[in-house]
Structures are given as C-alpha cells and as structure tokens.
Amino acid sequence: MTRTELHFHLLPEVDDGPADLDDAVGLARLAVADGTGLVTVTPHVRDLMAQGILGEVPARVREVQDALDAAGVPLEVRTGAELAYDDVASFDARTLDVIAQGPRDARWVLIEAPLFSARVDEFLAATAWVRAQGFGTLIGHPERCAPLMERPDAISAERAAGARLQVNASSLTGAHGEAERARGLALVRAGHVDVIASDAHRATRPPRLGEAVAVLGAHGIRGGEALVRDVPRALLEHGLGALPAARAA
C-alpha cells in the first residue's frame, strides 16, 4: 500500500499552494516520489470563501486529476479542505459536507490549530460545534500552536471527544523550527498522533513523509510508517473510529 496524504495544498490558483496547473502536476510528482499514491486536496476554506468558489472544489479537483492522468502521474486525488476555527460561523451541516472527508456514514473535517492566535477556547468551541453537526474532527498541526500545546488538558479533552491529531511532517524535520519539532515529537511519543501529513504547498514546501518517518526512527519511535500509510487510508475509507492494528507495529 502506498502512502496517503490527508493535508496537502494541491489545488492551483486558490490559496498559497500551486500557482497554476503545471505547478500542481510538478508537486504531485514530488508526492509520488515520496511514496504517496493518494492525496486529499485541502485548500484553505477562507480563500475559497473569499473567492466565492467553495462549491467549485469537486470540479476543480477533477480537473487536477485529469491533468495528472494526462501527464502519467500515478496519483489519486480526492476532495477536502482546511477549515479555520473562525470560519465555522459561515457553515452548517450541509456546507460542512462539501469540505468533509471520509465515508458517507462517518464524515469528518480537517480543522487547523491556529498558528497566529492564542484564542484556544474559541478553537475548542469550534471543534465542539463541528462535532455537534455530526462530523468528526481531525486537528491539523497542533504542534505549531504553542498556546494549545501549553494546555495538555485541552489535548486530552479533544482526544476524549473523539478528535484525531495530525502532525506536519515538516515540523518533525525541523522546517518550522526547533520548538515545533520538539512538540511534534513529544505528541507522537505520547501516542496522541494518528496521522502525519506533509501540508505541502509548493516545490519550496514539498512533501516530506519519508523524511518524517526517518526522523521518528532516529528517535527510537516505532510505527511511523503506519501514520503515513495505514491509518490515513483507514480514516478515509472507514472514518475516524478506524485505527488499524498496524499503527502499533
């Protein structure tokens, strides 16, 4: 089984991801070279809403898939998006489903931990609201949110409520700084991390799943490959309740 990405900015001309379709195809080639066979495309919701194109995402993802197929890039792409906590007020259950991932009976939403805000309580209220609409929550890059990481009670409460955590591969490799690297490693070591994803944007911010797995191994942390392969694929196919035994291997 190839690796699976659940947080990846591959959709061109919508956010700070690829500038055009050619750039998207080039980034997809890097993902394949990194051992990935499936990517969920997760543009920033705030940018989609600002341009009034939220409903166009499925069609735009199909356009990317057609371009990859034509270029002979063996990568499957699926629809998703990255929701910010302060965007939830614009959503209801119907519109959440447009950006959700997972099977029809177990849909879930990627919601990013805030990078530039200490409003942890507002973020936690947003994740709870999403779950109240009937969707699970996958929290993106919590290691990059220092105020959240300073609240172990909040992390534990999110886990108890059924949330899953996704750490950036780029954090584990040190691309965002030593503090983010240390926090990411601590989360993985504590068993709080379910998924590692690249959060790749362009060739200058490429996929790093292979590097991240190697970093975990160098720190004596086992099971890294499951976090980039078995678990993300299971979450797509079966929902957030699916944690394969391979994760502990």
Secondary structure, 3 states (H helix, E strand, C coil): CCEEEEEECCCCCCCCCCCCHHHHHHHHHHHHHCCEEEEEECCEHHHHHHHCCHHHHHHHHHHHHHHHHHHCCCCEEEECCEEEHHHHHHCCHHHHHHHCECCCCCCEEEEECCCCCCCHHHHHHHHHHHHHCCCEEEEECHHHCHHHHCCHHHHHHHHHCCCEEEEEHHHHCCCCCHHHHHHHHHHHHCCCCCEEECCECCCCCCCCHHHHHHHHHHCCCCCHHHHHCHHHHHHHHHCCCCCCHHHHC
